[in-house]
């Protein structure tokens, strides 16, 4: 980490991010530097590259090296029903409002390996809303999206998933939503078919068509303020009037440029509702 903390390290990091954007069109330039430094240090070890300069040289010359670097920059660790109180608040305070719509569109941004998208789908199923809902789950990492589409996780994680599910107010058994074989747990087809996983960048891409719920949890904490504001712009522009936004437990709209367009629904759980247009 020492070389990444001084001025020359910052310059090399800047060059690396610019080249990644120029060559591969992934924009990490407004990600929080402290997080990027940690991730680049991990990437140097994982790729067996001693310096950022040498990593830059490999990335410029070899797309395979960039493909190996990308998961280090985008890694997002989650679980089904992570932070159960958030999902309980969504179940009790948001879904009753969403039930009044004849059809629903939900955007799960920064979905990683899909755990959050499947959480949303299970909640909607238990409230009788899934059959009239299309869930769009997006990320920039093709490998994570492939895991998400397959919906297959290590069976060792099921105990944590189940504990979270019951703490969130789960009404059945989580085993109703997956099958197990050979040490793996596969999400059911009925759940998977309601989710469309696709590539989308909060740094460079545009807003979605009108949705009633955006869930983007534990993503904004990795962004600098300018990119946080851009992401919130996308969410606000994608949400219908009176639509809902769910953020992570350490994220807030308090300092964002469009904070006045939202009102807290369950403020302690970082759930907000877009105000009706004036």
C-alpha positions in Angstrom: 0.0 0.0 0.0 2.9 2.4 0.6 3.4 3.2 -3.1 -0.3 3.9 -3.5 -0.4 6.5 -0.7 2.1 9.0 -2.0 1.8 11.6 -4.8 3.5 9.4 -7.4 1.1 6.6 -6.5 -1.9 8.9 -7.1 -0.5 9.9 -10.5 0.0 6.2 -11.5 -3.5 5.4 -10.2 -4.9 8.3 -12.3 -3.2 7.1 -15.4 -4.5 3.5 -14.8 -8.1 4.7 -14.4 -7.8 6.9 -17.5 -6.5 4.1 -19.6 -9.2 1.7 -18.4 -11.8 4.3 -19.4 -10.1 5.0 -22.8 -9.6 1.3 -23.8 -12.4 -0.5 -22.1 -15.0 2.2 -21.3 -15.3 1.4 -17.6 -15.2 4.6 -15.6 -13.7 4.3 -12.1 -12.3 7.8 -12.1 -14.9 9.1 -9.5 -14.7 6.1 -7.2 -13.6 6.8 -3.6 -9.8 6.8 -3.5 -9.5 5.0 -0.2 -11.5 2.1 -1.6 -9.7 2.1 -4.9 -6.3 2.0 -3.2 -7.4 -1.1 -1.2 -8.7 -2.8 -4.3 -5.7 -2.0 -6.4 -3.4 -3.4 -3.7 -5.4 -6.6 -3.6 -5.3 -6.7 -7.4 -1.5 -6.3 -7.4 -1.2 -9.4 -5.2 -3.8 -11.4 -7.1 -2.2 -10.7 -10.5 1.4 -11.1 -9.2 2.3 -7.5 -10.3 4.6 -5.5 -8.0 3.7 -1.9 -9.0 0.8 0.1 -10.4 3.0 1.1 -13.4 3.5 -2.5 -14.3 -0.2 -3.2 -13.9 -1.0 -0.3 -16.2 1.4 -1.7 -18.8 -0.3 -5.2 -18.6 -3.8 -3.7 -18.8 -2.9 -1.6 -21.9 -1.3 -4.5 -23.7 -3.5 -7.4 -22.7 -7.3 -7.4 -22.4 -7.1 -10.7 -20.5 -5.2 -8.8 -17.7 -8.0 -6.3 -17.6 -10.6 -9.0 -17.4 -8.7 -10.4 -14.3 -8.5 -6.9 -12.8 -12.1 -6.0 -13.2 -13.5 -8.3 -10.5 -11.0 -6.7 -8.0 -12.4 -3.3 -8.8 -16.1 -4.2 -8.7 -16.3 -6.8 -5.9 -19.5 -6.5 -3.9 -20.1 -8.9 -1.1 -23.7 -9.5 -0.1 -26.2 -12.1 1.2 -29.8 -12.8 0.7 -31.8 -10.5 3.0 -28.6 -8.8 4.2 -29.6 -6.2 6.9 -32.9 -7.9 7.6 -34.5 -4.8 9.2 -34.3 -3.0 5.9 -36.2 -5.7 4.1 -38.8 -5.9 7.0 -39.4 -2.1 6.5 -39.7 -2.6 2.8 -42.1 -5.4 3.3 -44.3 -3.5 5.8 -44.1 0.1 4.7 -43.4 0.0 0.9 -45.0 -3.1 -0.6 -48.5 -2.2 0.5 -48.2 1.0 -1.6 -46.7 -0.9 -4.5 -49.6 -3.4 -4.4 -51.9 -0.6 -5.7 -50.1 -0.6 -9.1 -51.5 -2.9 -11.9 -47.9 -3.7 -12.9 -44.5 -3.0 -11.4 -41.0 -2.3 -12.6 -38.1 -2.6 -10.1 -34.5 -1.7 -10.7 -31.8 -3.3 -8.6 -28.6 -1.3 -9.3 -25.2 -2.7 -8.6 -26.6 -6.1 -8.1 -23.3 -7.9 -7.9 -23.8 -11.7 -7.9 -27.6 -11.3 -7.6 -28.4 -11.8 -3.9 -30.2 -8.6 -3.6 -32.3 -9.1 -6.7 -33.4 -12.5 -5.5 -34.2 -11.0 -2.1 -36.5 -8.5 -3.8 -38.1 -11.2 -5.9 -38.9 -13.4 -2.8 -40.4 -10.4 -1.0 -42.6 -9.6 -3.9 -43.6 -13.2 -4.3 -44.7 -13.5 -0.6 -46.8 -10.3 -1.0 -48.5 -11.7 -4.2 -46.8 -9.1 -6.4 -44.1 -11.0 -8.3 -46.3 -12.2 -11.2 -47.0 -8.6 -12.2 -43.4 -7.4 -11.7 -40.4 -7.1 -14.0 -37.2 -6.8 -12.0 -34.1 -5.3 -13.8 -30.9 -6.1 -12.1 -27.7 -4.4 -13.3 -24.0 -4.3 -12.8 -20.8 -3.6 -14.7 -19.0 -6.9 -14.0 -19.8 -9.6 -16.6 -18.6 -12.4 -14.3 -20.9 -11.3 -11.4 -23.8 -11.0 -13.8 -23.2 -14.6 -15.0 -23.3 -15.9 -11.4 -26.4 -13.8 -10.8 -28.2 -15.2 -13.9 -27.4 -18.8 -12.9 -28.6 -18.1 -9.3 -26.3 -20.8 -7.8 -24.6 -20.3 -4.5 -22.5 -22.3 -2.1 -24.8 -24.3 0.2 -22.6 -23.2 3.2 -24.2 -19.8 2.8 -27.8 -21.0 3.3 -27.7 -20.8 7.1 -26.9 -17.1 7.0 -29.5 -16.6 4.2 -32.1 -18.4 6.2 -31.4 -16.5 9.4 -31.7 -13.2 7.6 -34.9 -14.3 5.9 -36.7 -15.1 9.1 -35.4 -11.9 10.8 -36.8 -9.9 7.8 -40.3 -11.3 8.5 -40.2 -14.3 6.1 -43.5 -16.1 5.9 -42.5 -19.5 4.7 -39.3 -21.5 4.5 -36.4 -20.2 2.5 -36.0 -23.7 1.1 -39.2 -23.1 -0.9 -37.1 -20.9 -3.1 -34.1 -23.1 -3.9 -33.0 -26.6 -4.5 -29.7 -28.2 -3.4 -27.3 -30.7 -5.0 -23.6 -31.3 -4.9 -22.9 -28.6 -2.3 -24.7 -25.9 -4.2 -28.0 -24.2 -3.8 -29.9 -23.1 -7.0 -32.6 -20.5 -6.9 -35.9 -21.7 -8.3 -36.9 -21.0 -11.9 -40.1 -19.3 -10.8 -38.0 -16.6 -9.1 -35.2 -16.4 -11.7 -37.6 -15.9 -14.6 -38.9 -12.6 -13.2 -35.4 -11.0 -13.2 -33.6 -9.6 -16.2 -29.8 -9.2 -15.5 -28.0 -6.8 -17.7 -24.9 -4.6 -18.0 -25.3 -1.0 -16.8 -22.9 1.6 -15.4 -24.0 4.2 -12.9 -20.9 6.2 -14.1 -21.7 6.4 -17.8 -25.1 5.0 -18.7 -28.5 6.7 -18.7 -31.6 6.3 -16.6 -34.1 3.5 -16.9 -37.7 3.9 -18.1 -40.2 4.6 -15.3 -39.9 2.3 -12.3 -41.7 2.1 -9.0 -38.8 0.9 -6.9 -35.0 1.4 -7.1 -32.8 -0.6 -4.7 -29.1 0.3 -4.7 -27.5 -0.8 -1.4 -23.9 -0.5 -0.4 -22.8 0.9 -3.8 -22.7 4.6 -3.3 -20.3 4.3 -0.4 -17.6 3.5 -3.0 -18.3 6.6 -5.0 -16.9 10.2 -4.6 -19.6 12.9 -4.2 -19.8 13.8 -7.9 -20.5 10.2 -8.9 -22.9 9.8 -6.0 -24.9 12.8 -7.3 -24.9 11.3 -10.8 -26.3 8.0 -9.5 -29.0 9.8 -7.5 -29.9 11.7 -10.7 -30.4 8.4 -12.5 -32.5 7.0 -9.7 -34.7 10.2 -9.5 -35.1 10.3 -13.3 -36.0 6.6 -13.4 -38.6 6.7 -10.5 -42.2 7.5 -11.1 -43.6 10.2 -8.9 -44.1 8.7 -5.4 -41.8 5.8 -6.3 -39.4 4.4 -3.7 -35.6 4.3 -3.3 -33.7 2.0 -0.9 -30.1 2.6 0.0 -27.5 0.9 2.2 -27.3 1.4 6.0 -24.3 3.8 5.6 -25.7 5.8 2.7 -27.9 8.8 2.7 -29.5 11.4 0.5 -28.8 14.1 3.1 -26.0 15.9 1.1 -27.0 15.1 -2.5 -28.1 17.8 -4.9 -31.6 16.5 -5.2 -32.3 15.5 -1.6 -35.4 17.8 -1.6 -37.1 15.6 -4.2 -37.3 12.8 -1.7 -38.9 12.2 1.7 -37.9 9.5 4.2 -40.3 6.6 4.6 -38.2 4.6 7.0 -35.3 6.9 7.5 -33.4 4.6 9.9 -33.5 2.0 7.1 -32.6 4.4 4.4 -35.8 4.1 2.4 -37.1 7.2 0.7 -40.1 8.2 -1.5 -39.9 10.5 -4.4 -42.1 13.5 -4.0 -45.0 14.1 -6.4 -44.1 16.6 -9.2 -45.3 20.1 -8.4 
